Amino acid sequence: GENVEQHPSTLSVQEGDSAVIKCTYSDSASNYFPWYKQELGKRPQLIIDIRSNVGEKKDQRIAVTLNKTAKHFSLHITETQPEDSAVYFCAARLQNTGGFKTIFGAGTRLFVKA
Amino acid sequence: GAVVSQHPSRVICKSGTSVKIECRSLDFQATTMFWYRQFPKQSLMLMATSNEGSKATYEQGVEKDKFLINHASLTLSTLTVTSAHPEDSSFYICSARKAGDTDTQYFGPGTRLTVL
């Protein structure tokens, strides 16, 4: 069945360094890939997304890249700051004869050390 | 701006009863609202997308008759968990999107449902 694998499960970086989180999806029909950030005890935030007709998207310090051939997409955070510490979830959305399905990764806990 | 509220924040109910959760956009018109659920320390799950004035689009595997979604106005969407059972206990989170803005979702604080 459809699956999204997210790696790593935990990531610790020094403030100012870059962080990269990778997700791999199984269904080539997936065409929308959002990323969510959830700080401890807080509501989620949709921080960036990418559609299958685009290879890269940037928004200030965050960027997402998509490789449709390899069926993987990555979140890149540059110049990390302590407030970037959170759990990040990727997702892949597809539409088939059964309707829509959004499959979420298990999450990556990012620690940014000051 | 762009505040989304949910009511109630917590609810405990008996097995077999129905529970209604409200999601309101307080300072903007939300043409699209989303309903998610999240189990403790687990990932998110998108349940459905609702557009004002039309039927909700449910994700595959979500029981439409069990999770009734109504988006009757541009500021209010409701999720009714019918005949709730303990396995429905979860954190239910809504989000809303402004008209013409396809990049941003504003999330509510969530509702913790416990079914005894």
Interface residues (C-beta under 8 A of the other chain):
Chain A: Y36 R43 P44 Q45 L46 D49 F89 A91 G98 G99 F100 K101 T102 F104 G105 A106 G107
Chain B: Y36 Q38 Q42 S43 L44 M45 L46 T49 T57 Y58 E59 Q60 G61 I93 S95 D103 T104 Q105 F107 G108 P109 G110
